[in-house]
Amino acid sequence: MARYRKIDPRIWNDEKFRGMSDASKLGFLFLLTHPHMTSLGAMRATIAGLAEELGWTTEAFREAFGEALRKGMAEHDPKACLISIPNFIRYNSPESPNVVKAWVGALDLLPECELKNRTIARAKAFAEALPEAFAKALPEAFAKGMPYQEQEQEPEQEQEKKLMSPVGDQLSCPVEEIISLYHEAMPTNPRCKVLNASRRSAIKARWLEASRLTCKPFGYSTREAGITAWRTFFQTCNTSLFLTGQAAPQPGKPPFIADIDFLMSPKSFAKCLENKYHRETAA
């Protein structure tokens, strides 16, 4: 566990950090300097527990922490109770190969989940970009502690390829921000009040699919470009009478109005891109 941390004073020049509320700035600095934060830039914690430490209500900390999540400055797996800071190691670079070897001690402190894998992948990529001695130290450290080996959805080689891909890290899906964009662009459509595992999975699948498309507004290689593309997508959906519940309903049935589940289903998503929901007449 890292006993000392480095906080670059240039954080006050960072546009994302400056744009945060005072409460969010304090919450983010609290995470960076938390006694349980490991040298990998991740720690096991709950929102309620962190709020209790600060003497805040759970909702107050959740709201403050949400800003860091939406800006991509933090990542959270609430089910596994894991919080990760993507750029932590960048500002707390290992000073020697022995520090890299010691990273193995942090692995046992983190619960197994996809976010833990991403955290490890970032650390591995960072160490491999350092002088050769650092890269040589890493396999020895991670050979004993690499968690979550079973991947039922895809072959092991494909999982490793995704985890170690620098583009994949840049394109980690900002699920909460996608939901916020949907609410912002389609304010009259049903709000997403429960962000469960199935919804998260669907949003992540469409995010990845959209990044590989060649049709507008999609086909992106960075998180920022992806957010811009999805904002345009939802704004376009909001011009559809059918998707917004303004089209003439079928006899005996109420008007249809799309929710986030409908828009994120593979079939409906494809039809949205093909403008098949823009041929209706108003009720």
VEXZAFI-839099 format. One record per residue (C-alpha): y, z, x; chain; residue number from 1. Coordinates in steps of 0.02 Angstrom, whole numbers, padded with zeros to 5 digits, always signed. Example, Ala and Ser with C-alpha at 12.3 -4.5 7.8 and 13.67 -1.06 7.14 Angstrom:
<r <-00225; +00390; +00615>; A; 1>
<r <-00053; +00357; +00684>; A; 2>
This chain:
<r <+00000; +00000; +00000>; A; 1>
<r <+00172; -00045; +00068>; A; 2>
<r <+00274; +00111; +00102>; A; 3>
<r <+00434; +00019; +00148>; A; 4>
<r <+00512; -00133; +00064>; A; 5>
<r <+00643; -00259; +00109>; A; 6>
<r <+00773; -00313; -00018>; A; 7>
<r <+00878; -00459; +00042>; A; 8>
<r <+01063; -00425; +00003>; A; 9>
<r <+01076; -00609; -00043>; A; 10>
<r <+00990; -00561; -00206>; A; 11>
<r <+01167; -00531; -00271>; A; 12>
<r <+01204; -00716; -00238>; A; 13>
<r <+01051; -00772; -00335>; A; 14>
<r <+01100; -00859; -00497>; A; 15>
<r <+00950; -00794; -00593>; A; 16>
<r <+00979; -00614; -00539>; A; 17>
<r <+01167; -00622; -00572>; A; 18>
<r <+01132; -00689; -00746>; A; 19>
<r <+01028; -00538; -00793>; A; 20>
<r <+01093; -00390; -00892>; A; 21>
<r <+01127; -00228; -00798>; A; 22>
<r <+00970; -00151; -00873>; A; 23>
<r <+00865; -00298; -00817>; A; 24>
<r <+00936; -00291; -00641>; A; 25>
<r <+00892; -00107; -00630>; A; 26>
<r <+00719; -00139; -00701>; A; 27>
<r <+00686; -00278; -00575>; A; 28>
<r <+00745; -00173; -00428>; A; 29>
<r <+00636; -00032; -00494>; A; 30>
<r <+00484; -00147; -00484>; A; 31>
<r <+00527; -00207; -00309>; A; 32>
<r <+00540; -00029; -00243>; A; 33>
<r <+00407; +00055; -00350>; A; 34>
<r <+00292; +00171; -00250>; A; 35>
<r <+00139; +00085; -00323>; A; 36>
<r <+00195; -00091; -00276>; A; 37>
<r <+00068; -00161; -00154>; A; 38>
<r <+00100; -00268; -00001>; A; 39>
<r <+00042; -00419; -00103>; A; 40>
<r <+00188; -00399; -00222>; A; 41>
<r <+00082; -00343; -00369>; A; 42>
<r <+00034; -00179; -00448>; A; 43>
<r <-00063; -00106; -00593>; A; 44>
<r <+00058; -00037; -00722>; A; 45>
<r <+00097; -00033; -00907>; A; 46>
<r <+00263; -00064; -00992>; A; 47>
<r <+00255; +00105; -01078>; A; 48>
<r <+00218; +00194; -00914>; A; 49>
<r <+00360; +00111; -00821>; A; 50>
<r <+00479; +00150; -00964>; A; 51>
<r <+00426; +00332; -00959>; A; 52>
<r <+00463; +00341; -00773>; A; 53>
<r <+00640; +00281; -00802>; A; 54>
<r <+00665; +00388; -00955>; A; 55>
<r <+00687; +00232; -01063>; A; 56>
<r <+00607; +00187; -01227>; A; 57>
<r <+00463; +00064; -01216>; A; 58>
<r <+00561; -00067; -01312>; A; 59>
<r <+00712; -00049; -01197>; A; 60>
<r <+00607; -00079; -01042>; A; 61>
<r <+00510; -00220; -01127>; A; 62>
<r <+00674; -00308; -01167>; A; 63>
<r <+00741; -00284; -00990>; A; 64>
<r <+00577; -00340; -00911>; A; 65>
<r <+00572; -00490; -01027>; A; 66>
<r <+00723; -00566; -00939>; A; 67>
<r <+00631; -00565; -00773>; A; 68>
<r <+00479; -00643; -00856>; A; 69>
<r <+00578; -00782; -00938>; A; 70>
<r <+00666; -00824; -00774>; A; 71>
<r <+00501; -00832; -00680>; A; 72>
<r <+00549; -00684; -00569>; A; 73>
<r <+00399; -00582; -00628>; A; 74>
<r <+00229; -00613; -00706>; A; 75>
<r <+00130; -00499; -00820>; A; 76>
<r <-00047; -00488; -00886>; A; 77>
<r <-00034; -00353; -01020>; A; 78>
<r <-00221; -00349; -01052>; A; 79>
<r <-00261; -00316; -00869>; A; 80>
<r <-00104; -00209; -00846>; A; 81>
<r <-00052; -00312; -00694>; A; 82>
<r <+00126; -00354; -00642>; A; 83>
<r <+00162; -00477; -00501>; A; 84>
<r <+00324; -00530; -00414>; A; 85>
<r <+00301; -00712; -00358>; A; 86>
<r <+00429; -00707; -00215>; A; 87>
<r <+00388; -00533; -00152>; A; 88>
<r <+00296; -00585; +00006>; A; 89>
<r <+00432; -00712; +00047>; A; 90>
<r <+00553; -00566; +00072>; A; 91>
<r <+00421; -00445; +00139>; A; 92>
<r <+00337; -00560; +00263>; A; 93>
<r <+00196; -00484; +00367>; A; 94>
<r <+00260; -00435; +00539>; A; 95>
<r <+00092; -00459; +00626>; A; 96>
<r <-00084; -00526; +00594>; A; 97>
<r <-00141; -00346; +00575>; A; 98>
<r <-00031; -00331; +00421>; A; 99>
<r <-00119; -00482; +00347>; A; 100>
<r <-00287; -00401; +00383>; A; 101>
<r <-00227; -00245; +00293>; A; 102>
<r <-00195; -00346; +00135>; A; 103>
<r <-00377; -00320; +00091>; A; 104>
<r <-00335; -00139; +00051>; A; 105>
<r <-00219; -00196; -00088>; A; 106>
<r <-00352; -00300; -00174>; A; 107>
<r <-00452; -00153; -00240>; A; 108>
<r <-00295; -00083; -00321>; A; 109>
<r <-00270; -00237; -00431>; A; 110>
<r <-00372; -00273; -00589>; A; 111>
<r <-00471; -00436; -00593>; A; 112>
<r <-00387; -00571; -00694>; A; 113>
<r <-00309; -00744; -00676>; A; 114>
<r <-00143; -00668; -00622>; A; 115>
<r <-00230; -00577; -00479>; A; 116>
<r <-00302; -00743; -00423>; A; 117>
<r <-00129; -00823; -00423>; A; 118>
<r <-00061; -00677; -00324>; A; 119>
<r <-00198; -00698; -00194>; A; 120>
<r <-00171; -00886; -00188>; A; 121>
<r <+00015; -00861; -00153>; A; 122>
<r <-00023; -00738; -00013>; A; 123>
<r <-00151; -00856; +00064>; A; 124>
<r <-00033; -01004; +00059>; A; 125>
<r <+00107; -00901; +00135>; A; 126>
<r <-00002; -00837; +00279>; A; 127>
<r <-00068; -01011; +00317>; A; 128>
<r <+00111; -01072; +00340>; A; 129>
<r <+00142; -00940; +00474>; A; 130>
<r <+00084; -00954; +00657>; A; 131>
<r <-00101; -00984; +00683>; A; 132>
<r <-00142; -00802; +00719>; A; 133>
<r <-00088; -00752; +00543>; A; 134>
<r <-00194; -00888; +00464>; A; 135>
<r <-00346; -00834; +00565>; A; 136>
<r <-00324; -00654; +00508>; A; 137>
<r <-00323; -00701; +00324>; A; 138>
<r <-00502; -00763; +00294>; A; 139>
<r <-00572; -00604; +00370>; A; 140>
<r <-00465; -00496; +00256>; A; 141>
<r <-00497; -00594; +00097>; A; 142>
<r <-00681; -00629; +00125>; A; 143>
<r <-00719; -00450; +00074>; A; 144>
<r <-00594; -00433; -00064>; A; 145>
<r <-00581; -00600; -00155>; A; 146>
<r <-00608; -00551; -00337>; A; 147>
<r <-00652; -00636; -00498>; A; 148>
<r <-00779; -00757; -00427>; A; 149>
<r <-00855; -00805; -00594>; A; 150>
<r <-00762; -00946; -00678>; A; 151>
<r <-00856; -01007; -00830>; A; 152>
<r <-00732; -01138; -00888>; A; 153>
<r <-00732; -01249; -00732>; A; 154>
<r <-00834; -01278; -00574>; A; 155>
<r <-00788; -01163; -00430>; A; 156>
<r <-00717; -01306; -00327>; A; 157>
<r <-00596; -01355; -00466>; A; 158>
<r <-00538; -01175; -00489>; A; 159>
<r <-00505; -01158; -00303>; A; 160>
<r <-00411; -01322; -00299>; A; 161>
<r <-00295; -01264; -00437>; A; 162>
<r <-00269; -01091; -00364>; A; 163>
<r <-00228; -01154; -00191>; A; 164>
<r <-00117; -01297; -00248>; A; 165>
<r <+00067; -01264; -00210>; A; 166>
<r <+00116; -01371; -00358>; A; 167>
<r <+00007; -01264; -00471>; A; 168>
<r <+00106; -01110; -00421>; A; 169>
<r <+00270; -01197; -00456>; A; 170>
<r <+00203; -01245; -00626>; A; 171>
<r <+00139; -01077; -00685>; A; 172>
<r <+00164; -01082; -00873>; A; 173>
<r <+00313; -00978; -00937>; A; 174>
<r <+00228; -00938; -01103>; A; 175>
<r <+00361; -00819; -01168>; A; 176>
<r <+00499; -00942; -01125>; A; 177>
<r <+00409; -01082; -01218>; A; 178>
<r <+00404; -00969; -01371>; A; 179>
<r <+00590; -00933; -01350>; A; 180>
<r <+00628; -01120; -01339>; A; 181>
<r <+00529; -01149; -01500>; A; 182>
<r <+00627; -01013; -01590>; A; 183>
<r <+00793; -01079; -01524>; A; 184>
<r <+00764; -01263; -01564>; A; 185>
<r <+00671; -01238; -01730>; A; 186>
<r <+00756; -01085; -01807>; A; 187>
<r <+00695; -01116; -01985>; A; 188>
<r <+00512; -01132; -01937>; A; 189>
<r <+00392; -00983; -01940>; A; 190>
<r <+00425; -00863; -01798>; A; 191>
<r <+00288; -00819; -01676>; A; 192>
<r <+00274; -00630; -01697>; A; 193>
<r <+00104; -00605; -01613>; A; 194>
<r <+00072; -00681; -01442>; A; 195>
<r <-00116; -00662; -01432>; A; 196>
<r <-00241; -00732; -01307>; A; 197>
<r <-00281; -00889; -01408>; A; 198>
<r <-00098; -00936; -01425>; A; 199>
<r <-00067; -00905; -01241>; A; 200>
<r <-00216; -01015; -01199>; A; 201>
<r <-00156; -01156; -01311>; A; 202>
<r <+00021; -01152; -01240>; A; 203>
<r <-00043; -01153; -01061>; A; 204>
<r <-00158; -01299; -01100>; A; 205>
<r <-00017; -01403; -01176>; A; 206>
<r <+00099; -01356; -01031>; A; 207>
<r <-00026; -01422; -00905>; A; 208>
<r <-00064; -01576; -01009>; A; 209>
<r <+00121; -01616; -01030>; A; 210>
<r <+00152; -01603; -00842>; A; 211>
<r <+00031; -01747; -00815>; A; 212>
<r <+00098; -01863; -00950>; A; 213>
<r <+00202; -02017; -00912>; A; 214>
<r <+00295; -02024; -01079>; A; 215>
<r <+00465; -01945; -01110>; A; 216>
<r <+00514; -01805; -01105>; A; 217>
<r <+00361; -01748; -01008>; A; 218>
<r <+00287; -01779; -00837>; A; 219>
<r <+00362; -01641; -00730>; A; 220>
<r <+00321; -01559; -00564>; A; 221>
<r <+00431; -01404; -00568>; A; 222>
<r <+00449; -01257; -00685>; A; 223>
<r <+00633; -01295; -00718>; A; 224>
<r <+00598; -01477; -00764>; A; 225>
<r <+00458; -01420; -00878>; A; 226>
<r <+00571; -01300; -00971>; A; 227>
<r <+00699; -01439; -00996>; A; 228>
<r <+00563; -01557; -01060>; A; 229>
<r <+00496; -01431; -01185>; A; 230>
<r <+00669; -01393; -01250>; A; 231>
<r <+00690; -01579; -01285>; A; 232>
<r <+00519; -01585; -01367>; A; 233>
<r <+00558; -01445; -01489>; A; 234>
<r <+00731; -01516; -01526>; A; 235>
<r <+00648; -01682; -01570>; A; 236>
<r <+00521; -01594; -01680>; A; 237>
<r <+00665; -01510; -01771>; A; 238>
<r <+00727; -01681; -01829>; A; 239>
<r <+00563; -01712; -01922>; A; 240>
<r <+00572; -01678; -02108>; A; 241>
<r <+00384; -01649; -02114>; A; 242>
<r <+00377; -01525; -01971>; A; 243>
<r <+00524; -01426; -02038>; A; 244>
<r <+00461; -01414; -02218>; A; 245>
<r <+00585; -01538; -02293>; A; 246>
<r <+00466; -01681; -02333>; A; 247>
<r <+00407; -01712; -02511>; A; 248>
<r <+00249; -01608; -02536>; A; 249>
<r <+00084; -01671; -02605>; A; 250>
<r <+00063; -01643; -02792>; A; 251>
<r <+00021; -01463; -02830>; A; 252>
<r <+00048; -01405; -02652>; A; 253>
<r <+00196; -01319; -02568>; A; 254>
<r <+00293; -01410; -02432>; A; 255>
<r <+00210; -01402; -02261>; A; 256>
<r <+00304; -01322; -02116>; A; 257>
<r <+00240; -01321; -01938>; A; 258>
<r <+00213; -01162; -01839>; A; 259>
<r <+00182; -01141; -01653>; A; 260>
<r <-00007; -01154; -01677>; A; 261>
<r <+00011; -01324; -01761>; A; 262>
<r <+00127; -01393; -01627>; A; 263>
<r <+00014; -01332; -01486>; A; 264>
<r <-00148; -01402; -01556>; A; 265>
<r <-00207; -01556; -01457>; A; 266>
<r <-00210; -01671; -01609>; A; 267>
<r <-00040; -01622; -01678>; A; 268>
<r <+00041; -01623; -01506>; A; 269>
<r <-00016; -01803; -01480>; A; 270>
<r <+00051; -01854; -01650>; A; 271>
<r <+00218; -01773; -01613>; A; 272>
<r <+00233; -01874; -01453>; A; 273>
<r <+00188; -02033; -01549>; A; 274>
<r <+00323; -01998; -01681>; A; 275>
<r <+00196; -01996; -01822>; A; 276>
<r <+00289; -01855; -01908>; A; 277>
<r <+00456; -01946; -01919>; A; 278>
<r <+00414; -02066; -02061>; A; 279>
<r <+00437; -01952; -02211>; A; 280>
<r <+00560; -01939; -02352>; A; 281>
<r <+00650; -01781; -02403>; A; 282>
<r <+00586; -01676; -02547>; A; 283>
